[in-house]
Amino acid sequence: MATATKSPAKKTTTKKVAEKKTTEKKTAGKSSASASAKKIPAKKGAAKELKDLFEDGLKDIYWAEKALAKALPKMQKNATSEKLKTAIADHLMETEKQITRLEDCFAALGKKAQAKKCDAMQGLLDEGKGIMEETKPGSVRDAGIISAAQKVEHYEIATYGTLAAFAKVLKEKECLSLLLKTLEEEKKCDELLTKIADTNLNEKAK
């Protein structure tokens, strides 16, 4: 008895139907995403020029540094590692200098130093507080504090790098110099935190 086999034409048709359905699903997904994605209207007083965006960024990080200066003593008090305690204390002094540099930057622009709440920093500091609440004192909490602190450093590195790039384009040489000094300090602090974590601290936390 001859065995029934699917013809090549039928296989091709079935494949095309399957491909069509897949394409339709992808198109439907894109249409749904496009429908939910809307243009965001600008607020009153929104930045119109790069200089406006630059000044907004300075207000943002000015608030962030002041908030960090209040949070660092809490991190230091909850840390156990002496190296970590010292690193936090040193960075608190650096942060206070960085606040002064930002004030100098505002002055160079002929503006009064002004802070605008930084939602990103507030979120990072809230997360850091949550980590301390959810860990027992000792190496585990120290590891958590380093994790939270490095997230803050990475945010600051990105922020100061961007503001320095803006200052360069705007030919704000004094601001550029001040911002680059702080950027280097943030990078060094991040590297130090990594070294502290790698010197058996994370191993102890296992």
Rosetta blueprint (number, residue, H / E / L):
1 M L
2 A L
3 T L
4 A L
5 T L
6 K L
7 S L
8 P H
9 A H
10 K H
11 K H
12 T H
13 T H
14 T H
15 K H
16 K H
17 V H
18 A H
19 E H
20 K H
21 K H
22 T H
23 T H
24 E H
25 K H
26 K H
27 T H
28 A H
29 G H
30 K H
31 S H
32 S H
33 A H
34 S H
35 A H
36 S H
37 A L
38 K L
39 K L
40 I L
41 P L
42 A L
43 K L
44 K L
45 G L
46 A L
47 A L
48 K L
49 E L
50 L H
51 K H
52 D H
53 L H
54 F H
55 E H
56 D H
57 G H
58 L H
59 K H
60 D H
61 I H
62 Y H
63 W H
64 A H
65 E H
66 K H
67 A H
68 L H
69 A H
70 K H
71 A H
72 L H
73 P H
74 K H
75 M H
76 Q H
77 K H
78 N H
79 A L
80 T L
81 S L
82 E H
83 K H
84 L H
85 K H
86 T H
87 A H
88 I H
89 A H
90 D H
91 H H
92 L H
93 M H
94 E H
95 T H
96 E H
97 K H
98 Q H
99 I H
100 T H
101 R H
102 L H
103 E H
104 D H
105 C H
106 F H
107 A H
108 A H
109 L L
110 G L
111 K L
112 K L
113 A L
114 Q L
115 A L
116 K L
117 K L
118 C L
119 D H
120 A H
121 M H
122 Q H
123 G H
124 L H
125 L H
126 D H
127 E H
128 G H
129 K H
130 G H
131 I H
132 M H
133 E H
134 E L
135 T L
136 K L
137 P L
138 G L
139 S H
140 V H
141 R H
142 D H
143 A H
144 G H
145 I H
146 I H
147 S H
148 A H
149 A H
150 Q H
151 K H
152 V H
153 E H
154 H H
155 Y H
156 E H
157 I H
158 A H
159 T H
160 Y H
161 G H
162 T H
163 L H
164 A H
165 A H
166 F H
167 A H
168 K H
169 V H
170 L L
171 K L
172 E L
173 K H
174 E H
175 C H
176 L H
177 S H
178 L H
179 L H
180 L H
181 K H
182 T H
183 L H
184 E H
185 E H
186 E H
187 K H
188 K H
189 C H
190 D H
191 E H
192 L H
193 L H
194 T H
195 K H
196 I H
197 A H
198 D H
199 T H
200 N H
201 L H
202 N H
203 E H
204 K H
205 A L
206 K L
